[in-house]
Amino acid sequence: MEIKKKTNLDVNVVDCFFARTLPERPEFLQIYYFCEVTGESKKPKAMEKFKEIKWIKPTEVEKHFTTSIDPVVMEFLGALEKGEI
């Protein structure tokens, strides 16, 4: 539901593959989901407080995060980019 409100995309959650608290912000819990875009609308649209949404290669995510990214997540994204997932 939140993804639809923020991006106008319908998604199917395939898996919850990782969760952690941030070392720099231990009061936050990050949960990582692997999702597939479903439905007719496959072009994201910035909604609510978002200014821009764009597709990036999985391993480029570090360039766009302002917090640290766990090595487990980067390993998952690397395998995804290689087509191993």
C-alpha positions, 0 to 999 in steps of 0.5 A: 500500500505504501509503495502504491501511495509513493510511486503509483506502482502496484507490486507483489512482495516476493520475499523479505530478505533482510532486516537490520537497525542502522549503526548510525541510527539504532532507533530505526529498523530497516526491512528489505523486500524483494518485489516485482512490479505488477499490473499495467503501470510499470512507470513510476510516478513521484507522489506525496513528498517524493520529487523524483523516482527513477530505475537504477541498476541494483549495484548503483544503490550506494550512490543514492542512499544517505545511510550505510548499506549492509554487505548482505544487501549489496551481495543480494543486489549484485546477484540480482543484477547478474540474473542469479536471483 
